[in-house]
């Protein structure tokens, strides 16, 4: 809390409090402390600290602001109130000697003001990215089920497709909006996988990367600020970077899904969009939830290939991975709080098992504390309103 400090001599016969406009009641300032301090031999100085702004008139020692100023100007400095009494302990509390502790961390937790002063992690709406899923037509039809979508995912780089058109419309209406786009073939493929599927079910890596590059360039041409390959194919960051640069999009950033795990927490999203793979699972390209060190391998590869942001997905179950990347990379770290995390909090709130708003904010703060600079979360709008004091 910022304080304004005035040092004035304690010779009240010469003190003109009216000269110090910061003490005027019109500014609604609270006198946090009045204390004499010795600054020179034989001379006392009165230190006045102006603290928090409060609404409405304040009372000091039973006097109004005007009465207090008039008394000081007349040389009648009011006596200080008596020292506060020591609060009584509950009856039956054992009488013990104070523990010989040189450090008592609880001293920094005594009041809301102290706790706020020493808070290590902060969070604001600027830390949020809101995942937006779009569809065409009146029904919530997954993009992958639209006409023209098939096993090669060619619709992914159609410059008049749904995503590029949406980007252009958003940029036209909100020029300052920062748009992150997803780069992967699963929404555009009838197989539901992130890459091209061979007849024997193998996901083809290099051929998929070729398609991803065209998809990223199409999104950049539409106005995307950040393209985000979520496919987990090997080498796709470097290939996309080269494709963007070759087409004149050196300013477009890449947020790589660096540590994307084959997680069960994606369930609600996949059910809502009917986007489960037509066969098998995504374990041959998404990471094993049991693996920790492997995230460093992925991170170092993405860094060397030109990634601008490293993302961990899911979020809360992988706080250790967020911290691992934070401690080992100078790049910004993103975390994706996925549908399963969101749904559990929402369901708990509906069942009155938890305080939804508090748990929501605690979960987001945990991601920040672990090291996430930005958080992709379905709570983005609700959390932003909460932080801004809005109720909806």
C-alpha positions in Angstrom: 0.0 0.0 0.0 1.5 3.3 -1.0 1.8 6.0 1.7 2.4 9.7 1.5 4.6 10.9 4.3 4.8 14.5 5.6 7.5 15.5 8.1 6.7 18.7 10.0 8.1 20.2 13.2 6.1 19.6 16.4 6.1 23.2 17.3 2.3 23.5 17.2 2.5 27.2 17.5 3.9 27.5 14.0 2.1 24.5 12.5 -0.6 25.4 9.9 -2.4 22.2 9.2 -4.6 23.9 6.7 -1.6 24.2 4.4 -1.4 20.4 4.0 -4.3 19.8 1.7 -3.8 16.0 1.9 -5.3 16.2 5.4 -8.5 17.8 4.1 -11.6 15.7 4.5 -12.5 16.2 0.9 -9.9 13.7 -0.1 -11.2 11.1 2.3 -7.8 10.1 3.6 -7.3 7.9 6.6 -4.6 8.9 9.1 -2.8 5.6 9.5 -0.3 6.7 12.1 0.8 9.8 14.0 4.2 9.3 15.5 7.0 11.6 16.7 10.5 10.7 15.6 13.9 12.2 16.6 15.6 13.7 13.5 18.0 16.2 15.2 19.1 16.9 18.8 16.4 18.8 20.7 14.0 18.6 17.8 10.9 16.4 17.4 9.2 15.7 14.1 5.6 14.7 13.6 5.3 12.1 10.9 1.9 11.9 9.2 1.1 8.8 7.0 -1.8 9.1 4.6 -3.0 5.6 3.8 -6.0 3.9 2.2 -8.8 5.9 0.6 -12.1 5.3 2.4 -15.7 6.3 1.5 -17.5 8.7 3.7 -16.3 10.9 6.7 -13.9 9.4 9.1 -13.8 9.8 12.9 -10.5 10.4 14.8 -10.5 10.0 18.6 -14.2 10.8 18.7 -13.7 14.1 16.7 -14.6 14.9 13.1 -11.9 15.9 10.6 -12.7 19.6 11.0 -12.6 19.4 14.9 -9.3 17.5 14.9 -7.7 20.0 12.5 -9.0 23.0 14.5 -7.7 21.4 17.8 -4.2 20.9 16.3 -4.1 24.4 14.8 -5.0 25.8 18.2 -2.2 24.0 19.9 -4.4 21.4 21.6 -3.2 18.2 20.2 -5.6 15.4 21.2 -4.3 12.7 23.5 -3.8 9.4 21.8 -6.2 6.6 22.8 -5.1 4.1 25.4 -3.1 1.0 24.3 -5.4 -1.8 23.2 -6.0 -4.4 25.9 -4.7 -8.0 25.4 -7.5 -10.2 24.1 -8.5 -13.0 26.5 -7.8 -16.6 25.6 -10.7 -19.1 25.9 -11.3 -20.4 29.3 -9.2 -23.5 30.0 -6.4 -22.6 27.6 -3.2 -24.0 29.0 -0.6 -21.5 30.3 2.7 -22.2 28.6 5.9 -20.3 28.0 6.3 -18.7 24.5 8.1 -21.0 22.1 11.7 -19.8 21.4 11.0 -19.1 17.7 13.1 -16.5 15.8 10.8 -16.9 12.8 7.0 -16.9 12.9 5.7 -16.9 9.3 2.2 -16.3 10.7 3.2 -12.7 11.4 2.9 -12.0 7.6 -0.6 -13.5 7.5 -2.2 -11.6 10.4 -4.4 -9.2 8.3 -5.8 -9.0 4.8 -3.5 -6.0 4.1 -0.4 -7.9 5.2 -1.4 -11.0 3.2 -2.0 -8.8 0.1 1.4 -7.1 0.6 3.3 -10.4 0.6 1.3 -12.3 -2.1 3.7 -13.9 -4.5 1.4 -14.7 -7.4 -1.1 -12.5 -9.1 -3.7 -13.1 -11.7 -5.6 -10.8 -14.0 -7.9 -11.1 -17.1 -4.8 -10.6 -19.2 -3.6 -14.1 -18.2 -6.7 -15.8 -19.8 -7.3 -17.1 -23.3 -10.9 -18.1 -24.0 -11.3 -21.3 -26.1 -14.0 -20.7 -28.7 -15.5 -23.5 -30.7 -17.4 -22.6 -33.8 -19.9 -24.5 -36.0 -21.8 -24.0 -39.2 -25.5 -24.1 -39.5 -28.2 -24.2 -36.8 -27.0 -27.4 -35.1 -23.8 -27.9 -33.2 -22.3 -30.0 -36.0 -18.6 -30.8 -35.6 -16.5 -29.4 -38.3 -15.2 -32.9 -39.1 -18.8 -34.0 -39.9 -19.3 -31.3 -42.5 -19.6 -32.1 -46.2 -16.2 -32.2 -47.9 -14.3 -33.4 -44.8 -12.5 -36.7 -45.3 -9.4 -38.6 -44.4 -6.8 -36.1 -45.7 -8.4 -33.1 -43.9 -8.1 -30.8 -47.0 -10.8 -28.5 -45.5 -8.3 -27.5 -42.9 -6.6 -25.1 -45.3 -9.6 -23.9 -47.3 -9.2 -20.1 -47.1 -13.0 -19.7 -47.5 -13.6 -22.3 -44.8 -15.3 -21.8 -41.5 -12.2 -20.9 -39.4 -10.6 -18.4 -41.9 -14.0 -16.7 -42.4 -14.5 -16.4 -38.7 -11.0 -15.0 -38.1 -11.6 -12.3 -40.8 -15.0 -11.3 -39.3 -13.6 -11.1 -35.8 -10.6 -9.0 -36.9 -12.9 -6.7 -38.9 -15.1 -6.0 -35.8 -12.4 -6.2 -33.1 -9.0 -5.2 -34.7 -7.1 -5.4 -31.4 -8.3 -8.9 -30.5 -5.5 -11.4 -30.2 -6.6 -14.6 -32.0 -5.0 -18.0 -31.3 -5.9 -20.8 -33.7 -5.7 -24.5 -33.4 -3.6 -26.4 -36.0 -4.6 -30.1 -36.3 -6.5 -32.3 -38.7 -8.9 -34.0 -36.3 -11.8 -31.6 -36.7 -11.6 -32.0 -40.4 -11.1 -35.7 -40.7 -13.8 -38.4 -40.6 -11.3 -40.6 -38.7 -11.2 -38.1 -35.7 -7.4 -38.4 -35.5 -4.9 -35.5 -35.5 -3.2 -36.8 -38.6 -3.6 -38.7 -41.8 -4.4 -42.4 -41.1 -2.8 -45.2 -43.1 -4.8 -48.3 -44.0 -3.3 -50.2 -41.2 -4.3 -47.5 -38.7 -0.8 -45.9 -38.3 -0.8 -42.1 -38.1 1.5 -40.8 -40.8 3.8 -38.1 -39.3 5.6 -36.3 -42.2 2.6 -36.3 -44.5 0.5 -34.8 -41.7 3.0 -32.1 -41.1 2.8 -31.1 -44.8 -1.0 -30.5 -44.4 -0.5 -28.7 -41.1 1.8 -26.2 -42.7 -0.8 -25.3 -45.3 -3.4 -25.0 -42.5 -1.2 -22.7 -40.5 -0.5 -20.4 -43.5 -4.2 -20.2 -44.4 -5.0 -19.1 -40.8 -2.2 -16.5 -40.9 -3.6 -15.1 -44.1 -7.0 -14.7 -42.5 -5.4 -12.7 -39.6 -4.5 -15.2 -36.9 -1.9 -13.8 -34.4 -0.8 -17.1 -33.0 -1.1 -20.5 -34.6 -1.1 -23.4 -32.2 -0.2 -26.9 -33.4 -2.0 -29.3 -31.1 -1.3 -32.5 -33.1 1.9 -33.7 -31.4 3.5 -34.7 -34.7 7.3 -34.7 -34.7 9.0 -31.7 -36.3 5.8 -29.8 -37.0 6.9 -26.6 -35.2 10.0 -26.1 -37.4 8.1 -26.9 -40.6 5.3 -24.5 -39.7 7.8 -21.8 -38.9 9.5 -22.2 -42.2 6.2 -22.2 -44.1 5.0 -19.0 -42.3 8.3 -17.2 -42.9 8.3 -18.2 -46.6 4.9 -16.7 -47.0 5.8 -13.4 -45.3 4.2 -14.1 -41.9 7.3 -13.7 -39.7 5.2 -11.8 -37.2 2.8 -14.7 -36.6 3.7 -16.6 -33.4 3.6 -20.3 -32.7 2.2 -21.6 -29.5 3.2 -25.3 -29.5 1.3 -27.9 -27.6 4.6 -29.1 -26.2 3.4 -31.5 -23.5 -0.1 -32.7 -24.5 -0.9 -35.9 -22.7 -3.2 -38.7 -23.7 -5.6 -37.8 -20.9 -9.0 -38.9 -19.8 -9.8 -35.3 -18.8 -10.8 -34.4 -22.4 -14.0 -36.5 -22.2 -16.7 -33.8 -21.9 -15.2 -31.9 -24.8 -15.1 -35.0 -27.1 -18.6 -36.0 -26.1 -20.0 -32.5 -26.8 -18.4 -32.3 -30.2 -18.7 -36.0 -31.0 -15.0 -35.9 -31.8 -13.8 -39.2 -30.4 -11.5 -41.1 -32.8 -13.4 -43.5 -35.1 -11.0 -46.2 -34.0 -8.2 -46.7 -31.5 -6.9 -43.8 -29.4 -4.3 -41.0 -29.6 -1.6 -42.7 -27.5 0.9 -43.1 -30.4 1.3 -39.3 -30.7 0.1 -37.8 -27.4 2.3 -38.3 -24.3 2.0 -41.0 -21.7 0.6 -39.5 -18.4 3.2 -41.4 -16.5 6.1 -39.5 -18.2 7.8 -36.5 -16.7 11.3 -36.2 -18.3 9.8 -36.7 -21.8 8.3 -33.2 -21.5 11.8 -31.8 -21.5 12.6 -33.6 -24.7 9.6 -32.1 -26.3 10.3 -28.6 -24.9 13.9 -28.6 -26.1 12.8 -29.7 -29.6 10.1 -27.0 -29.8 12.5 -24.3 -28.6 15.1 -25.3 -31.2 12.5 -25.3 -34.0 11.3 -21.8 -33.2 8.3 -22.1 -30.9 7.3 -18.8 -29.2 5.1 -20.3 -26.4 5.1 -23.8 -24.8 1.8 -25.2 -23.7 1.0 -28.0 -21.2 -2.4 -29.8 -21.5 -4.2 -30.7 -19.3 -3.6 -28.1 -16.5 -4.2 -29.0 -12.9 -3.3 -32.7 -13.1 0.1 -31.6 -14.6 1.2 -28.8 -12.4 4.6 -30.5 -12.0 5.1 -30.4 -15.8 4.2 -26.7 -15.9 6.8 -26.1 -13.2 9.3 -28.3 -15.0 9.1 -26.2 -18.2 9.0 -23.0 -16.3 12.3 -23.8 -14.6 14.0 -25.0 -17.7 12.8 -22.7 -20.5 13.0 -18.9 -20.9 9.9 -19.0 -23.1 6.4 -18.1 -21.9 4.5 -21.1 -20.6 0.8 -21.7 -21.3 -1.5 -24.1 -19.5 -4.8 -25.5 -20.8 -7.5 -26.1 -18.2 -9.5 -28.6 -20.1 -13.2 -29.6 -20.2 -12.8 -32.3 -17.6 -11.4 -29.9 -15.0 -14.0 -27.3 -15.9 -16.9 -29.8 -15.7 -15.8 -31.2 -12.3 -15.8 -27.7 -10.8 -19.1 -26.8 -12.4 -20.7 -30.1 -11.2 -19.4 -29.6 -7.7 -20.9 -26.1 -7.6 -24.3 -27.3 -8.9 -24.3 -30.0 -6.2 -23.4 -27.5 -3.5 -20.4 -29.5 -2.6 -18.0 -26.6 -3.2 -18.0 -22.9 -3.6 -17.8 -22.8 -7.4 -16.4 -19.2 -7.6 -13.7 -19.7 -5.0 -12.6 -23.1 -6.3 -12.5 -21.7 -9.9 -10.3 -18.8 -8.8 -8.1 -21.1 -6.7 -7.6 -23.5 -9.6 -6.6 -20.7 -11.9 -4.2 -19.3 -9.2 -2.6 -22.7 -8.8 -1.8 -22.8 -12.6 -0.3 -19.3 -12.3 1.7 -20.3 -9.2 3.1 -23.4 -11.0 4.5 -21.1 -13.7 1.8 -20.5 -16.4 1.9 -17.1 -18.0 -1.3 -17.6 -19.8 -4.2 -20.0 -19.2 -6.6 -21.4 -21.7 -9.8 -21.9 -19.8 -13.5 -22.1 -20.3 -13.8 -20.1 -17.1 -12.1 -17.1 -18.8 -15.2 -14.8 -19.0 -16.5 -15.8 -15.6 -13.1 -15.4 -13.9 -12.5 -12.0 -15.6 -15.9 -10.7 -14.4 -15.0 -12.0 -10.9 -11.7 -10.2 -10.9 -13.3 -7.0 -12.2 -16.0 -7.1 -9.5 -18.8 -7.9 -11.9 -21.6 -10.2 -11.0 -23.6 -12.1 -13.7 
